[in-house]
Amino acid sequence: MLLVSERAYHRAVAGSFARTWLPVVAWAAVIFAFSAVPDLSTGLGGWDLVLRKIAHTAEYAVLGALLVRATGRSGLAFALGTLYAVSDELHQTFVRGRHGSPVDVAIDAVGVALGIAVWHALQTRRLA
């Protein structure tokens, strides 16, 4: 007699892929759209540079949090976020008035790490 277990070998994924990855894709599209704008100057002189670097950090912090939420793995989320930062800077080299910068990749990577850390901190508080 063959016994067949009714236990599922994988969890149901209906809708979970979209719920998990759609925010990542949407946020990456937002970053891409901002990178396609030829000039994002605020007109605030010296503060312009500071504000743009803070914006880089913040937008990649959101990406980092979304990636760790989607993957469940900090290292993978960091790698994917940093690779996207590299591709974003490469994209900017093709946009008139913009240029790619390794410094911006480093700032973006810090943002990714910050987003991952904040995500874990919030999860830890939620579970406590």
N, C-alpha and C positions, 0 to 999 in steps of 0.2 A: 504494500500500500504506500503510495506516494503522498507525503504530507506537504501541503502547500501553505506557506505562511502568508497571511494577509498583511503582514507588515510591509510598508512601503520602503523601498531601497533608496528613495530620494524624496525630498520634501516637495510639496506642490509649489510650483513657481509661477502660477498664473498671476500676472500683474506685478509680481515682485521685481522683475527685471526693469520694467518701466519706472516703477516707484523708486528703485534704487539708482538707476543710471541716468534717467532723464534729467534730474537736477544737475548732474555732473556735465552732461552734454550741453544743456542750456547755459550753464555758467561759463563753460569753455567758449561757447558761441558769443557770449557777452564780451569776454576778454578779446576774442578775435575781432569783434566789431570795433571795440575801442582801439585796437592796434591798427585798424585800417583807416583811422581818421588821421589826415595829414598833420594837423597841428592841434594839440590839446593844451596849448598854453592858457594859463589863467589870467595872464596880464598882471600878475602880482610881483613882478621883478624877482628878487632873490628867493621869495617864498614859493615861487612857482616850482623850483626844483625840489624843495622839501615836500610840498604837497603831492607832486607826482610820485615821489619815492614812497610816501606813506600810502598813496593809492595803490601802487604796485604791491606793497606788502599786504594791504587789506584784501585786494581782489584775489591774491593767491592764498591768503589764509582761508578765505571762503572755499576756494577750490580744494585746499588740503583737507578741510573738514568734510567736504562732500565726498572726496576720494576715500578717506578712511572709513566713512560711513558705508560707502559702496563696497569696498574691498574687505573691510574688517582687519586689515593688516597695515600697520604703520609704515613699515619699510617699503612695501609695494606702493602705498599711497604717496610717500615721499618721492619715490623714483618716478612714478607717473606724473606727478605734479611738476617735478623738476624737468622732466623730458618735455612736458608741454611748455614750460617757460623757455626752453631752448628753441622749440619750434616757433613760439611766439616772437622771439627776438629775430629769428631767421625771417619770419613773415614781415617784420617791420623793415627789413633791408630792401624789400620790394615796394614799400610805400613811400611816395614822394614826401620829403620833409621829415621822414623818420629814419632812424638807424638802429641796428641791433647793438646791444651792449652786453658783454660778459658780466659787468657790474650789475646790470638789471637782472640777469639770470640769478646771480647770488642773492640779490634782494628778494626776488620771487621765491627762491628756495627757502629763505628765512621765513617768508610769509607762509609757505606750505607747512613748514615745521611748526610754526605758531598755530596754525589752524588745526593741525593734528593734535597738538598739546591741549588746546582749548577743548576740542571734541572729547578727548579722553577725560579731561577734568570734569566736564559737564556730565559725562556718562558715569563717572565715579560718584559724583554728588547725587545723581538720580538714583543710583543703586543703593546708596547709603541710607 
